[in-house]
Amino acid sequence: MNTKQLKWLSYASVLIMFLATLGGTVVTKTESGLGCGTDFPLCNGKFVPAHTVASIIEYSHRAVSGAAGLLALGAYIAFRVYRKMRRDLVGYAGLALIFVMVQAFMGAMAVKSPSSSAVMALHFGFSLIAFASSVMLALGIRQEERQQQEAPSKGAYTVTKGFRNLTWFATVYTYIVVYIGAYVSHTDSAGGCSGWPLCNGEFIPELSGGVGIAFFHRVAAALLFVLMALLGHWAFWRHPGNREIRLLGVAATALTATQVLTGAFIVLTLDNLEVYLFASLSHMLAIAGLFGVLCYLSVRTWQLSRSGSGKLLEDSSISSVESEAANSRR
């Protein structure tokens, strides 16, 4: 397979992983987790489920998750065979495969024996890692294709260890905020704080039950926005020659702002189920995109902060791929 074919395979992986993550959100928000009863992989003992909304939602999610697993396996094999010199790309494909299998297993266990809200929140976290891994795979192979098409650059791009460490911290902290948000959903605490930006009309409400959970998530999200603003500022203004880092920094900031706005939209539409579902899915889309961008930015800052030059390191990787392809043609 050539670079273009691998790129489109990675794009397909991103799409199916996204649909699987989206389906999980729909299942949670519509409370369709037991739409197929406690049977797995069948639905209420049947291969074709009864035509109820809950069973269709749950069974569709199972089908998409299964397709995601098969595509992840195919992508891993393809990159293992045709890009074995690019350990980073093989690693992304491997992570996507591992975590899509883990989240599928957890989903099956949740059907067989319902788990705690804390465990179910972790289930969403694992599916997000699988999606982020597929995003990194797509961005990585796209970067390789672009490098092959462009003339070699004499410049060497680097980033400071300070910026690298900030990116890593932001990525880990984002995952924590995402986990808290998933915990809010699984404990039905979204209505704990009415109104926005104040919680129940108070700057600091009484922190008990669902109110405390919802308020804690709001505070964590506010701090995340400040952190992302700092990251975006640093990425854009201190890396004038590195278009990739600047774009990733701007994208992370924009997605964080979108996450905050859609989070407010969720609170303000709790009494309207259809609009609330749309707001929840939009919120999930922003979160998934943000985490995928941050994961890729974490890898790129690691590459660009290493001794020598990240740019030269990348060029050498691409040269090795081209040499391998030339040898295979002989």
ZAKOLMAR-261319 format. One line per field, with one value per residue (C-alpha): residue number from 1; residue in three letters; z, x, y. Coordinates in nm, 2 decimals. Last residue first. Layout:
k NUM,...
r ALA,...
up Z,...
east X,...
north Y,...
***
This chain:
k 330,329,328,327,326,325,324,323,322,321,320,319,318,317,316,315,314,313,312,311,310,309,308,307,306,305,304,303,302,301,300,299,298,297,296,295,294,293,292,291,290,289,288,287,286,285,284,283,282,281,280,279,278,277,276,275,274,273,272,271,270,269,268,267,266,265,264,263,262,261,260,259,258,257,256,255,254,253,252,251,250,249,248,247,246,245,244,243,242,241,240,239,238,237,236,235,234,233,232,231,230,229,228,227,226,225,224,223,222,221,220,219,218,217,216,215,214,213,212,211,210,209,208,207,206,205,204,203,202,201,200,199,198,197,196,195,194,193,192,191,190,189,188,187,186,185,184,183,182,181,180,179,178,177,176,175,174,173,172,171,170,169,168,167,166,165,164,163,162,161,160,159,158,157,156,155,154,153,152,151,150,149,148,147,146,145,144,143,142,141,140,139,138,137,136,135,134,133,132,131,130,129,128,127,126,125,124,123,122,121,120,119,118,117,116,115,114,113,112,111,110,109,108,107,106,105,104,103,102,101,100,99,98,97,96,95,94,93,92,91,90,89,88,87,86,85,84,83,82,81,80,79,78,77,76,75,74,73,72,71,70,69,68,67,66,65,64,63,62,61,60,59,58,57,56,55,54,53,52,51,50,49,48,47,46,45,44,43,42,41,40,39,38,37,36,35,34,33,32,31,30,29,28,27,26,25,24,23,22,21,20,19,18,17,16,15,14,13,12,11,10,9,8,7,6,5,4,3,2,1
r ARG,ARG,SER,ASN,ALA,ALA,GLU,SER,GLU,VAL,SER,SER,ILE,SER,SER,ASP,GLU,LEU,LEU,LYS,GLY,SER,GLY,SER,ARG,SER,LEU,GLN,TRP,THR,ARG,VAL,SER,LEU,TYR,CYS,LEU,VAL,GLY,PHE,LEU,GLY,ALA,ILE,ALA,LEU,MET,HIS,SER,LEU,SER,ALA,PHE,LEU,TYR,VAL,GLU,LEU,ASN,ASP,LEU,THR,LEU,VAL,ILE,PHE,ALA,GLY,THR,LEU,VAL,GLN,THR,ALA,THR,LEU,ALA,THR,ALA,ALA,VAL,GLY,LEU,LEU,ARG,ILE,GLU,ARG,ASN,GLY,PRO,HIS,ARG,TRP,PHE,ALA,TRP,HIS,GLY,LEU,LEU,ALA,MET,LEU,VAL,PHE,LEU,LEU,ALA,ALA,ALA,VAL,ARG,HIS,PHE,PHE,ALA,ILE,GLY,VAL,GLY,GLY,SER,LEU,GLU,PRO,ILE,PHE,GLU,GLY,ASN,CYS,LEU,PRO,TRP,GLY,SER,CYS,GLY,GLY,ALA,SER,ASP,THR,HIS,SER,VAL,TYR,ALA,GLY,ILE,TYR,VAL,VAL,ILE,TYR,THR,TYR,VAL,THR,ALA,PHE,TRP,THR,LEU,ASN,ARG,PHE,GLY,LYS,THR,VAL,THR,TYR,ALA,GLY,LYS,SER,PRO,ALA,GLU,GLN,GLN,GLN,ARG,GLU,GLU,GLN,ARG,ILE,GLY,LEU,ALA,LEU,MET,VAL,SER,SER,ALA,PHE,ALA,ILE,LEU,SER,PHE,GLY,PHE,HIS,LEU,ALA,MET,VAL,ALA,SER,SER,SER,PRO,SER,LYS,VAL,ALA,MET,ALA,GLY,MET,PHE,ALA,GLN,VAL,MET,VAL,PHE,ILE,LEU,ALA,LEU,GLY,ALA,TYR,GLY,VAL,LEU,ASP,ARG,ARG,MET,LYS,ARG,TYR,VAL,ARG,PHE,ALA,ILE,TYR,ALA,GLY,LEU,ALA,LEU,LEU,GLY,ALA,ALA,GLY,SER,VAL,ALA,ARG,HIS,SER,TYR,GLU,ILE,ILE,SER,ALA,VAL,THR,HIS,ALA,PRO,VAL,PHE,LYS,GLY,ASN,CYS,LEU,PRO,PHE,ASP,THR,GLY,CYS,GLY,LEU,GLY,SER,GLU,THR,LYS,THR,VAL,VAL,THR,GLY,GLY,LEU,THR,ALA,LEU,PHE,MET,ILE,LEU,VAL,SER,ALA,TYR,SER,LEU,TRP,LYS,LEU,GLN,LYS,THR,ASN,MET
up -0.73,-0.63,-0.27,-0.26,-0.36,-0.10,0.17,0.06,0.06,0.41,0.53,0.38,0.57,0.90,0.81,0.74,1.07,1.26,1.06,1.16,1.52,1.52,1.71,2.07,2.12,2.16,1.81,1.86,2.21,2.08,1.80,2.03,2.27,1.97,1.85,2.19,2.22,1.88,1.97,2.31,2.16,1.88,2.12,2.36,2.08,1.94,2.29,2.35,2.02,2.11,2.45,2.28,2.03,2.31,2.51,2.20,2.17,2.55,2.62,2.99,3.03,2.76,2.95,3.12,2.79,2.62,2.89,2.81,2.44,2.52,2.73,2.47,2.19,2.38,2.43,2.06,1.96,2.20,2.08,1.71,1.76,1.92,1.65,1.38,1.54,1.59,1.22,1.09,1.25,1.17,1.40,1.70,2.00,1.91,1.81,2.04,2.34,2.30,2.23,2.54,2.76,2.62,2.68,3.05,3.10,2.94,3.14,3.46,3.36,3.28,3.63,3.80,3.60,3.68,4.05,4.03,3.87,4.12,4.42,4.30,4.24,4.60,4.83,4.77,4.88,4.61,4.54,4.31,4.37,4.14,4.13,3.99,3.83,3.47,3.39,3.54,3.72,3.88,3.99,3.66,3.50,3.80,3.63,3.79,3.45,3.29,3.57,3.57,3.20,3.28,3.55,3.31,3.05,3.30,3.39,3.02,2.98,3.27,3.11,2.78,2.94,3.14,2.82,2.64,2.92,2.93,2.56,2.59,2.87,2.68,2.41,2.06,1.75,1.38,1.16,0.84,0.52,0.40,0.16,-0.13,-0.06,-0.19,0.04,0.34,0.27,0.26,0.58,0.75,0.63,0.77,1.12,1.11,1.04,1.30,1.56,1.49,1.52,1.86,1.97,1.89,2.09,2.38,2.37,2.38,2.69,2.86,2.78,2.96,3.25,3.31,3.32,3.60,3.81,3.75,3.90,3.68,3.54,3.51,3.16,2.99,3.16,3.09,2.72,2.73,2.92,2.66,2.38,2.57,2.60,2.23,2.11,2.35,2.21,1.84,1.87,2.07,1.80,1.52,1.71,1.78,1.41,1.32,1.58,1.49,1.13,1.00,0.99,0.75,0.50,0.71,1.06,0.90,0.72,1.01,1.25,1.00,0.95,1.33,1.38,1.09,1.27,1.60,1.46,1.28,1.61,1.77,1.48,1.53,1.91,1.87,1.63,1.89,2.16,1.95,1.79,2.13,2.29,2.00,1.98,1.67,1.82,1.76,1.47,1.60,1.88,2.25,2.37,2.15,2.07,2.15,2.44,2.63,2.95,2.80,2.45,2.53,2.85,2.77,2.62,2.88,2.60,2.71,2.77,2.45,2.25,2.41,2.32,1.96,1.93,2.05,1.79,1.52,1.60,1.58,1.24,1.11,1.24,1.10,0.76,0.76,0.86,0.56,0.34,0.45,0.40,0.04,-0.01,0.14,-0.08,0.00
east 1.34,1.01,1.06,1.39,1.24,0.96,1.22,1.42,1.11,1.02,1.38,1.36,1.04,1.20,1.50,1.27,1.10,1.42,1.54,1.23,1.25,1.60,1.91,1.83,1.46,1.22,1.07,0.98,0.83,0.64,0.50,0.39,0.21,0.05,-0.09,-0.24,-0.37,-0.54,-0.72,-0.82,-0.97,-1.15,-1.31,-1.41,-1.57,-1.76,-1.88,-2.02,-2.19,-2.35,-2.47,-2.61,-2.81,-2.94,-3.04,-3.22,-3.43,-3.49,-3.59,-3.59,-3.22,-3.16,-2.98,-2.74,-2.65,-2.59,-2.35,-2.15,-2.17,-2.01,-1.73,-1.66,-1.66,-1.40,-1.19,-1.22,-1.10,-0.80,-0.69,-0.74,-0.53,-0.25,-0.26,-0.24,0.06,0.24,0.19,0.28,0.62,0.81,0.62,0.65,0.64,0.32,0.10,0.20,0.24,-0.09,-0.27,-0.11,-0.21,-0.57,-0.57,-0.48,-0.74,-1.01,-0.90,-0.94,-1.30,-1.36,-1.23,-1.45,-1.75,-1.68,-1.66,-1.99,-2.16,-2.02,-2.11,-2.46,-2.51,-2.47,-2.36,-2.15,-2.38,-2.32,-2.01,-2.09,-2.46,-2.76,-2.81,-2.45,-2.34,-2.23,-2.50,-2.83,-2.91,-2.63,-2.72,-2.91,-2.61,-2.58,-2.73,-2.45,-2.34,-2.34,-2.15,-1.90,-1.85,-1.77,-1.53,-1.35,-1.33,-1.18,-0.92,-0.84,-0.79,-0.55,-0.34,-0.33,-0.26,0.03,0.18,0.14,0.29,0.59,0.65,0.63,0.88,1.10,1.14,1.03,1.24,1.21,1.51,1.54,1.69,1.35,1.31,1.07,0.72,0.53,0.70,0.66,0.29,0.25,0.43,0.22,-0.09,0.04,0.09,-0.24,-0.44,-0.25,-0.29,-0.67,-0.68,-0.51,-0.75,-1.05,-0.91,-0.82,-1.18,-1.32,-1.10,-1.24,-1.60,-1.54,-1.38,-1.71,-1.87,-1.63,-1.70,-2.08,-2.06,-2.10,-2.40,-2.34,-2.38,-2.45,-2.16,-1.94,-2.01,-1.93,-1.61,-1.50,-1.58,-1.38,-1.08,-1.10,-1.12,-0.83,-0.59,-0.67,-0.63,-0.31,-0.16,-0.25,-0.08,0.23,0.26,0.26,0.53,0.74,0.77,1.01,0.73,0.53,0.39,0.35,0.28,0.09,-0.14,-0.17,-0.27,-0.51,-0.69,-0.72,-0.85,-1.10,-1.22,-1.25,-1.44,-1.68,-1.76,-1.81,-2.05,-2.25,-2.27,-2.38,-2.65,-2.76,-2.80,-2.98,-3.21,-3.29,-3.38,-3.60,-3.79,-3.80,-3.72,-3.36,-3.22,-2.98,-3.22,-3.18,-3.28,-3.01,-2.73,-2.37,-2.44,-2.77,-2.85,-3.15,-3.10,-3.21,-3.01,-2.78,-3.05,-3.06,-3.11,-2.80,-2.59,-2.67,-2.63,-2.29,-2.18,-2.30,-2.08,-1.78,-1.85,-1.92,-1.59,-1.40,-1.57,-1.46,-1.11,-1.05,-1.18,-0.93,-0.65,-0.74,-0.75,-0.39,-0.27,-0.39,-0.22,0.11,0.13,0.00
north -0.35,-0.20,-0.32,-0.15,0.18,0.15,0.09,0.39,0.61,0.49,0.55,0.90,0.97,0.87,1.09,1.38,1.34,1.34,1.64,1.83,1.72,1.86,1.75,1.66,1.60,1.90,1.86,1.49,1.55,1.85,1.64,1.36,1.60,1.79,1.46,1.39,1.75,1.74,1.41,1.54,1.85,1.67,1.43,1.70,1.92,1.62,1.53,1.88,1.87,1.54,1.68,1.99,1.78,1.56,1.86,2.00,1.69,1.65,2.00,2.07,2.03,2.29,2.56,2.32,2.15,2.49,2.59,2.27,2.36,2.70,2.55,2.28,2.53,2.74,2.43,2.35,2.70,2.68,2.34,2.44,2.75,2.55,2.28,2.55,2.72,2.39,2.30,2.64,2.64,2.96,3.19,2.96,3.19,3.37,3.08,2.79,3.02,3.18,2.85,2.70,2.99,2.99,2.62,2.65,2.92,2.70,2.41,2.61,2.68,2.32,2.21,2.47,2.35,1.98,2.06,2.23,1.93,1.69,1.92,1.98,1.61,1.53,1.81,2.12,2.40,2.66,2.87,3.17,3.12,3.14,2.77,2.74,3.06,3.06,2.94,2.84,2.52,2.32,1.97,1.92,1.75,1.52,1.21,0.99,0.86,1.20,1.38,1.09,1.15,1.51,1.41,1.18,1.46,1.69,1.43,1.37,1.74,1.75,1.48,1.67,2.01,1.86,1.72,2.04,2.24,2.00,2.04,2.42,2.42,2.17,2.43,2.36,2.30,2.35,2.31,2.51,2.37,2.26,1.97,2.04,1.94,1.63,1.37,1.60,1.64,1.26,1.21,1.48,1.30,0.98,1.14,1.33,1.01,0.81,1.08,1.09,0.71,0.73,1.01,0.78,0.49,0.73,0.86,0.50,0.45,0.76,0.66,0.33,0.52,0.69,0.35,0.25,0.56,0.52,0.17,-0.14,-0.33,-0.70,-0.86,-0.53,-0.34,-0.64,-0.61,-0.23,-0.30,-0.55,-0.30,-0.03,-0.26,-0.37,-0.01,0.06,-0.20,-0.14,0.24,0.20,-0.03,0.21,0.49,0.27,0.17,0.54,0.62,0.32,0.44,0.18,-0.08,0.13,-0.12,-0.43,-0.29,0.00,-0.25,-0.48,-0.20,-0.05,-0.39,-0.44,-0.09,-0.16,-0.48,-0.31,-0.01,-0.25,-0.41,-0.07,0.02,-0.30,-0.26,0.10,-0.01,-0.27,-0.01,0.25,-0.01,-0.17,0.16,0.28,-0.05,-0.26,-0.59,-0.70,-0.90,-1.16,-1.24,-1.34,-0.99,-0.85,-1.09,-1.01,-1.01,-1.05,-0.85,-0.67,-0.53,-0.18,-0.21,0.07,0.28,0.56,0.82,1.02,0.71,0.53,0.85,0.91,0.56,0.61,0.92,0.72,0.45,0.71,0.88,0.55,0.48,0.82,0.81,0.46,0.57,0.86,0.61,0.39,0.71,0.79,0.43,0.45,0.78,0.66,0.35,0.00
***
